[in-house]
């Protein structure tokens, strides 16, 4: 069971790195791994879309929108 927890932790780390790099194939790979380990541990299984579209992605797009809005205001 300890190795399953380690695998789950590594999959989460890999998912975060893949999100940062915007690598969709790796994101899908790690999301599937997370789901597999959660099933093995009898934990509630995270939805794939929840894993792929996590907080990191939405925050970066929000920050980008804020920057573009601020530059438009500064131009006026």
Secondary structure, 3 states (H helix, E strand, C coil): CHHHHHHHHHHHHHHHHHHHHCCHHHHHHHHHHHHHHHHHCCCCCCCHHHHHCCHHHHHHHHHHHHHHHHHHHHHC
